């Protein structure tokens, strides 16, 4: 073995001992105490290998729901008015409804993947008129903010 090979081997051995030293010092400091999952079995250890395990864990952890386009549009249609009521201006509401209509039309002209699409586009002006009515009703029913008390000046007591 030449000098270069011996030096490389010595560096690798030094690196291993350095890593072991760092781990040992961290254990002595207690850096590995109270880690999440400590003392618990590793989930799905020994089960058959699933190449999509990480996607399934991500979906489970983040509570992601993936629906076929037709069902997602039905859900969005049912929640459209509530979503509109959270918007502050007519321009935002109009853009929101137009975007919904564009998604419905796009789904109509793509091949069916899943259940049939029964959602229809919304009439933008009619939907915005309903938005205005709900907004006016909320303003009528919400109590007016009390006027702040006027502070008396110290020289007028």
Buried (B, 14 or more C-beta within 10 A) or exposed (E): EEEEEEEEEEEEEEEEEEEEEEEEEEEEEEEEEEEEEEEEEEEEEEEEEEEEEEEEEEEEEEEEEEEBBBBBBBEBBEEBEEEBEEBEEEEEBBEBBEEBBEBBEEBEEEEEEEEEBEBEBBEBEEBBEBBEEBBEEEEEEEEEEEEEEEEEEEEEE
